[in-house]
């Protein structure tokens, strides 16, 4: 099966600081992988390459057959419609309800979607993440875990083939974090490739999925799913 | 989850949805944001209205001055060659023939002493002078229309030797008058233009800042739109529409005031105003108001284009 995300020799420099150093990586459709490593290892930079918030100083980034590294500014939006994003701080609009937040993402991406369809699809997405009864709640009225569920619903409602999550459990307690991770695992089970940057090693160990370890911008270990690795950087 | 991620959604009434969503995002969203941010937009609206109003009034004044200059140029291009009271008819005829033969002269006409008196009586101050004298003090003249105003001086010099010409005041040629008018008009034009350029700079700067403030106020929404993959035009469009709204409202107000002021001037000032701004008509007033409105629309759109470009040029 061809890779849906392929990073070939990506290097990112910020002045003299090397954020990523010759990273090679391929992810298949429906694969769930973790990116781990100490702070400043380049995890966020790697994710930013995938949704073209950044472009590599050198190297190539291919998403679903599109060269993200070579896109002109006007083409970035179409790439981002193929990459759902979940952040640690949820990035929900506080003046919109949970349902409106999800529907908003759908309607700004797909102009042909009617209000009724947006409403129905947003509601379906909220139900899928376990928030069917809280669709009219504002973000401020939801717990951190619930807000992250809304963010996941917003990320998947446009049916992207790739979903990236940057520290999605960073603000959550262990139990809620585990529920969110199970939700992301469920997303990958239906064919969406999921890449999660995290510090939460307990969850990484329990999930037993592919683990990419970044240290000082270098991909030092690519541990396949089903194995429990040493995660050596944690001891450093 | 499978339904959310993999379901096929039939496209119904696509065009209708696209049109409605486009309108809603671009125009309704812009109108809502404009109203919400009226506090930050007000200075831009005020300065742009002031700029456009002054531009309208200065433009109308410039139009009047240009017409005045044109009529002065026409007057200056007509040379009156005053004839001696005792000039012999053959000398007058010879002078007329000489003028007619001159390639720079387009027309020559004769004004008798009686016609000169009638003409003088229509000019302010001269009727009293004409009445004070026992006999008609105004000389007969040959009036030559000159093709180019710069040739009037040379023509005046060429006729003074004619025996038919009054030796004391041979012609109406006054070398300084026309140049002085031109100088005054040039200085007024440059000063007015510089003032408007300065005001335009201020108005654009204030508008750019107000649009940037609007973008800043919606930074979160803009960031999310960009991250979920909203097309660039949808992210930027509402701000451009907001700027165009600010400009067109300023243009509408300034155009209306310009129209009202100029129509009031036409109605109340009547003859005096007509003399000050020859050629100013109701049609010209409406045209000026229309131009002011369009200028506002263009100015507002251009200013927002600049600020959106500055603020939102992403990686």
Interface residues (C-beta under 8 A of the other chain):
Chain A: X51 X52 X53 X54 X55 X73 X74 X76 X77 X78 X79 X80 X81 X82 X83 X85 X91 X93 X104 X105 X107 X108 X109 X111 X112 X113 X114 X117 X121 X124 X125 X128 X129 X153 X154 X156 X157 X158 X159 X186 X187 X189 X190 X191 X192
Chain B: X1 X2 X3 X4 X5 X6 X9 X11 X12 X13 X14 X17 X18 X21 X22 X25 X220 X221 X223 X224 X225 X226 X227 X228 X229 X230 X231 X232 X234 X313 X314 X315
